Amino acid sequence: MPCRLFRTRPSEAAVSRRRDARIPLPLLTGRRASVTCRYRCGDQCSHQPPNPTTNAYFGDIVQQVIDRRSLLKAGAVVTVTGAATAGGLTSAAAAPPARPGRPGNGLDFTPVEPNTEDAVVVPEGYQQKIVLRWGDPILPDVPEFDFDAQTPEAQERQFGYNNDFCAVLPLDNRGDRALMVNNHEYTTEEFLFRGYDEDNPTEQQVRIAWAAHGMSVVGLDLGDNPPRVVRDDEHNRRITLHTEFELRGPAAGSDLLTTPADSEGRRSLGTMNNCAGGVTPWGTVLSGEENFHFYFANADQVSDPTTRERLARYGLEGGASERKWERFEARWDLTRHVNEPNRFGWIVEVDPYDPQSTPVKRTALGRLKHEGANLHVTRDKRVVAYMGDDERFEYLYKFVADKRMKPGRSAHARRHNRTLLDEGTLYVARLTGDSADEIDGSGSLPSDGEFDGVGEWIPLAHNDESFVDGMSAEEVYVFTRLAADNAGATKMDRPEDVEPHPHTGRVYAALTNNGDRGTEGEAPADEANPRNANKHGQVLELDDDHTGTRFTWRLLLVCGDPEDPSTYYGGFDKSQVSPITCPDNVTFDRHGNLWISTDSSAALGFNDGLYAVPLEGDERGHVQQFLSVPRGAEACGPVLRDDFTLVSAQHPGEVDGADADNPASNWPDRGDSRPRPSVVAVWK
């Protein structure tokens, strides 16, 4: 039956039972497994944040001149010398008003309790089944997966490792067939191979890892629940670190993108560290290349000071790489291919309907550690992409296309729409709060009852025109972080998935955490990032003038243990919510509710999961946990449909002290099997 994922307010007895059953939540203890940190991001949180800027905060400047709150209440306009477009700010909007009607429409499940089980735990009355696991064949003539007999040739035709973002696109008008597209973010070699020697990986192991990165496209039969993979579907495809990509947009052909293997700077090999993404109205998938920095070796041997500064701003430093790929392929060695890192960190566009098509890297959307990109289409068919740069003290971005989208799915419309992300304006966000003098880093709610304020989008470049002093347009696109530094953007707490609401147009951003907020030498708390040593993250809500430069904002959630006074759940009674920490991916169901998957719930001592939260009416902020993923796993890439929900359980069993020789999980195959990242379907 349809998976209607909403419920009514629980009874007082049910609330009491949930309070009694709640497991203890140790505040500010626990962390993600260090092995995950090493292989996913090079343990970047143990290093100094690569953003060294000391720009004065716009909110600080305003507060020195006038009483900001009085100004906003009066609706006045402010102009500050040196603050770009400051005169365009408008007063902060209040939270969305309560609307009459059934609270929590569609959320008819009983929340699961926080737990540490080695299983996917779903609400009573729901079923689950594995759709696809790492190593499962997705192309013909591939042997069934054998953990102890892996080969690069087989992995190139099997489902890749550590699936993250997931999308389902229709293949027919009846709804019986679809395509599923998945990102494969990274490999954890200690869990891929028995007896792995991190100092001396074999060439076979390295080539398997190259094939396990990238993306997968697979056909689905939706005739019955759960969806079934069609192994011989003509659309099935693997994209790996050796798939050819086309570089498009204003930086394509730049000398900054040329290498000994590509003197034109217009073709590159592969995609990696693909995290979140989005689906375009014209039927393509956008995928974000994130933590590419630690795949490259010998940054410390680069002599040119400008190049070294640019590398360091993206976190490239030191000698040998984590995986030692430079021993087997020259492009991973910066002493031989110094521009190769510049060919990663882009938004990638893939056409799943054409398995022969060449994927594209979209340079107009800037180069950063992209979590992903999601689109909003205005009433006059302008296309706007929202993006986050997932690292401590990095920024929020948007891109506004020059051309308008052509409606429909005709060949002519699709050809035109595939060019929309080639030309437009790239912006970065600056936020200021309306209670700046009340923010002390404790997370205490301001006297006006909300964390909120106004903001502006600062233009960085438009096609061949740069708006950043001292930087050409090509430099803005290739070294976008440096351009945003120069523009005075607001440092955020790890901006991850950023997605516009399909009905209201409001934009929601998951800010995962930032343990360095407010520490010595680092940016202090501000109203958009209100806690020092922020271990639990927050969810930001924007009301944006999508093609303009002004917006208002508020925090929907300040995550963590509901009993912690520094948390905020949209004004909802915190005794009735599910505890949530480290928001990562966001999406929406057809009823308009926000769904959040989490990364690093170890911060509260339990497994990660998928959560639902209404955005309107009396239930606004009522967070409820729909499912949890197995021990050591991260919940990723949720897909919400009426007939089923998909969730990616990434890196199951990744806990410190475990590896392929000593597994901490045997999910999903049980017995004495090794853990395998998988896509799970859940339905009622």
QUIQUI-V477912 format. One record per residue. N is the residue number from 1. NEAR is the number of other ideal C-beta (glycine too) atoms within 10 Angstrom. Layout:
{{N | NEAR} {N | NEAR}}
This chain:
{{1 | 9} {2 | 12} {3 | 22} {4 | 15} {5 | 27} {6 | 19} {7 | 20} {8 | 12} {9 | 14} {10 | 16} {11 | 9} {12 | 9} {13 | 8} {14 | 13} {15 | 14} {16 | 12} {17 | 12} {18 | 17} {19 | 10} {20 | 7} {21 | 9} {22 | 15} {23 | 13} {24 | 10} {25 | 20} {26 | 11} {27 | 16} {28 | 14} {29 | 11} {30 | 16} {31 | 16} {32 | 24} {33 | 20} {34 | 14} {35 | 21} {36 | 26} {37 | 18} {38 | 17} {39 | 27} {40 | 25} {41 | 23} {42 | 21} {43 | 15} {44 | 19} {45 | 17} {46 | 9} {47 | 14} {48 | 14} {49 | 19} {50 | 20} {51 | 22} {52 | 12} {53 | 15} {54 | 8} {55 | 16} {56 | 11} {57 | 19} {58 | 26} {59 | 24} {60 | 13} {61 | 18} {62 | 21} {63 | 16} {64 | 9} {65 | 12} {66 | 12} {67 | 13} {68 | 21} {69 | 20} {70 | 10} {71 | 17} {72 | 23} {73 | 13} {74 | 10} {75 | 8} {76 | 11} {77 | 11} {78 | 17} {79 | 11} {80 | 15} {81 | 7} {82 | 9} {83 | 19} {84 | 16} {85 | 14} {86 | 18} {87 | 11} {88 | 16} {89 | 27} {90 | 14} {91 | 15} {92 | 24} {93 | 16} {94 | 12} {95 | 18} {96 | 17} {97 | 8} {98 | 12} {99 | 10} {100 | 7} {101 | 9} {102 | 11} {103 | 19} {104 | 23} {105 | 19} {106 | 20} {107 | 22} {108 | 15} {109 | 23} {110 | 15} {111 | 23} {112 | 22} {113 | 15} {114 | 22} {115 | 15} {116 | 14} {117 | 14} {118 | 20} {119 | 18} {120 | 26} {121 | 19} {122 | 21} {123 | 18} {124 | 7} {125 | 10} {126 | 19} {127 | 13} {128 | 19} {129 | 15} {130 | 17} {131 | 23} {132 | 28} {133 | 20} {134 | 26} {135 | 22} {136 | 20} {137 | 18} {138 | 24} {139 | 17} {140 | 9} {141 | 7} {142 | 17} {143 | 11} {144 | 9} {145 | 18} {146 | 10} {147 | 15} {148 | 8} {149 | 8} {150 | 19} {151 | 14} {152 | 18} {153 | 12} {154 | 19} {155 | 25} {156 | 20} {157 | 17} {158 | 26} {159 | 26} {160 | 27} {161 | 26} {162 | 30} {163 | 27} {164 | 30} {165 | 29} {166 | 24} {167 | 23} {168 | 18} {169 | 17} {170 | 13} {171 | 20} {172 | 9} {173 | 7} {174 | 9} {175 | 12} {176 | 13} {177 | 18} {178 | 20} {179 | 22} {180 | 26} {181 | 24} {182 | 31} {183 | 34} {184 | 29} {185 | 32} {186 | 26} {187 | 26} {188 | 25} {189 | 25} {190 | 20} {191 | 30} {192 | 23} {193 | 22} {194 | 12} {195 | 8} {196 | 17} {197 | 12} {198 | 12} {199 | 6} {200 | 9} {201 | 19} {202 | 12} {203 | 11} {204 | 12} {205 | 21} {206 | 20} {207 | 21} {208 | 23} {209 | 26} {210 | 23} {211 | 25} {212 | 28} {213 | 26} {214 | 28} {215 | 26} {216 | 25} {217 | 23} {218 | 26} {219 | 21} {220 | 23} {221 | 14} {222 | 20} {223 | 11} {224 | 9} {225 | 17} {226 | 20} {227 | 27} {228 | 16} {229 | 18} {230 | 19} {231 | 14} {232 | 10} {233 | 19} {234 | 8} {235 | 19} {236 | 22} {237 | 24} {238 | 21} {239 | 24} {240 | 23} {241 | 19} {242 | 15} {243 | 19} {244 | 11} {245 | 21} {246 | 14} {247 | 22} {248 | 19} {249 | 23} {250 | 23} {251 | 27} {252 | 21} {253 | 15} {254 | 20} {255 | 10} {256 | 19} {257 | 25} {258 | 16} {259 | 19} {260 | 11} {261 | 13} {262 | 18} {263 | 9} {264 | 10} {265 | 21} {266 | 15} {267 | 17} {268 | 23} {269 | 18} {270 | 19} {271 | 27} {272 | 20} {273 | 25} {274 | 28} {275 | 27} {276 | 33} {277 | 29} {278 | 24} {279 | 18} {280 | 22} {281 | 16} {282 | 21} {283 | 17} {284 | 26} {285 | 23} {286 | 26} {287 | 32} {288 | 33} {289 | 26} {290 | 29} {291 | 24} {292 | 25} {293 | 25} {294 | 23} {295 | 23} {296 | 25} {297 | 23} {298 | 18} {299 | 23} {300 | 13} {301 | 13} {302 | 17} {303 | 7} {304 | 10} {305 | 8} {306 | 8} {307 | 16} {308 | 17} {309 | 12} {310 | 21} {311 | 23} {312 | 16} {313 | 18} {314 | 25} {315 | 24} {316 | 25} {317 | 17} {318 | 16} {319 | 10} {320 | 13} {321 | 21} {322 | 17} {323 | 22} {324 | 18} {325 | 21} {326 | 21} {327 | 16} {328 | 15} {329 | 16} {330 | 14} {331 | 23} {332 | 21} {333 | 19} {334 | 23} {335 | 14} {336 | 14} {337 | 20} {338 | 19} {339 | 19} {340 | 23} {341 | 22} {342 | 27} {343 | 28} {344 | 24} {345 | 25} {346 | 31} {347 | 27} {348 | 26} {349 | 24} {350 | 26} {351 | 20} {352 | 25} {353 | 15} {354 | 13} {355 | 12} {356 | 6} {357 | 15} {358 | 12} {359 | 22} {360 | 23} {361 | 26} {362 | 25} {363 | 27} {364 | 26} {365 | 26} {366 | 31} {367 | 29} {368 | 27} {369 | 27} {370 | 33} {371 | 30} {372 | 29} {373 | 29} {374 | 25} {375 | 21} {376 | 21} {377 | 19} {378 | 15} {379 | 7} {380 | 8} {381 | 15} {382 | 18} {383 | 24} {384 | 21} {385 | 28} {386 | 26} {387 | 30} {388 | 33} {389 | 29} {390 | 27} {391 | 27} {392 | 24} {393 | 21} {394 | 25} {395 | 25} {396 | 28} {397 | 26} {398 | 27} {399 | 23} {400 | 21} {401 | 23} {402 | 15} {403 | 16} {404 | 15} {405 | 20} {406 | 16} {407 | 12} {408 | 12} {409 | 12} {410 | 10} {411 | 8} {412 | 9} {413 | 15} {414 | 18} {415 | 11} {416 | 15} {417 | 24} {418 | 18} {419 | 13} {420 | 26} {421 | 26} {422 | 18} {423 | 15} {424 | 25} {425 | 20} {426 | 30} {427 | 26} {428 | 29} {429 | 28} {430 | 27} {431 | 26} {432 | 28} {433 | 31} {434 | 25} {435 | 22} {436 | 20} {437 | 13} {438 | 16} {439 | 21} {440 | 13} {441 | 17} {442 | 12} {443 | 21} {444 | 14} {445 | 19} {446 | 19} {447 | 8} {448 | 15} {449 | 12} {450 | 20} {451 | 26} {452 | 23} {453 | 28} {454 | 24} {455 | 25} {456 | 26} {457 | 26} {458 | 25} {459 | 19} {460 | 25} {461 | 26} {462 | 19} {463 | 16} {464 | 10} {465 | 12} {466 | 20} {467 | 19} {468 | 22} {469 | 8} {470 | 9} {471 | 19} {472 | 16} {473 | 21} {474 | 21} {475 | 19} {476 | 26} {477 | 30} {478 | 26} {479 | 24} {480 | 30} {481 | 25} {482 | 20} {483 | 27} {484 | 30} {485 | 20} {486 | 19} {487 | 21} {488 | 18} {489 | 27} {490 | 24} {491 | 25} {492 | 28} {493 | 26} {494 | 28} {495 | 26} {496 | 29} {497 | 32} {498 | 28} {499 | 24} {500 | 23} {501 | 17} {502 | 12} {503 | 12} {504 | 14} {505 | 16} {506 | 20} {507 | 24} {508 | 25} {509 | 26} {510 | 30} {511 | 29} {512 | 26} {513 | 29} {514 | 29} {515 | 18} {516 | 19} {517 | 25} {518 | 18} {519 | 13} {520 | 5} {521 | 9} {522 | 17} {523 | 24} {524 | 15} {525 | 20} {526 | 24} {527 | 25} {528 | 27} {529 | 30} {530 | 27} {531 | 27} {532 | 20} {533 | 14} {534 | 27} {535 | 22} {536 | 29} {537 | 28} {538 | 28} {539 | 22} {540 | 27} {541 | 23} {542 | 24} {543 | 18} {544 | 22} {545 | 15} {546 | 20} {547 | 17} {548 | 12} {549 | 20} {550 | 15} {551 | 24} {552 | 22} {553 | 26} {554 | 23} {555 | 24} {556 | 27} {557 | 28} {558 | 23} {559 | 33} {560 | 29} {561 | 22} {562 | 21} {563 | 12} {564 | 18} {565 | 13} {566 | 19} {567 | 22} {568 | 24} {569 | 23} {570 | 24} {571 | 14} {572 | 19} {573 | 12} {574 | 19} {575 | 11} {576 | 20} {577 | 22} {578 | 21} {579 | 26} {580 | 28} {581 | 25} {582 | 27} {583 | 30} {584 | 27} {585 | 29} {586 | 23} {587 | 22} {588 | 18} {589 | 22} {590 | 12} {591 | 20} {592 | 15} {593 | 24} {594 | 24} {595 | 20} {596 | 28} {597 | 29} {598 | 30} {599 | 26} {600 | 22} {601 | 26} {602 | 20} {603 | 26} {604 | 26} {605 | 18} {606 | 22} {607 | 27} {608 | 28} {609 | 26} {610 | 26} {611 | 26} {612 | 26} {613 | 27} {614 | 24} {615 | 22} {616 | 20} {617 | 17} {618 | 16} {619 | 24} {620 | 21} {621 | 20} {622 | 26} {623 | 26} {624 | 25} {625 | 25} {626 | 29} {627 | 26} {628 | 28} {629 | 30} {630 | 25} {631 | 20} {632 | 29} {633 | 29} {634 | 29} {635 | 27} {636 | 31} {637 | 28} {638 | 24} {639 | 20} {640 | 21} {641 | 19} {642 | 16} {643 | 16} {644 | 24} {645 | 25} {646 | 23} {647 | 31} {648 | 29} {649 | 31} {650 | 30} {651 | 30} {652 | 30} {653 | 24} {654 | 28} {655 | 19} {656 | 14} {657 | 9} {658 | 19} {659 | 21} {660 | 19} {661 | 12} {662 | 8} {663 | 18} {664 | 19} {665 | 23} {666 | 17} {667 | 27} {668 | 21} {669 | 15} {670 | 10} {671 | 5} {672 | 7} {673 | 13} {674 | 20} {675 | 27} {676 | 24} {677 | 32} {678 | 26} {679 | 27} {680 | 25} {681 | 23} {682 | 24} {683 | 19} {684 | 19}}
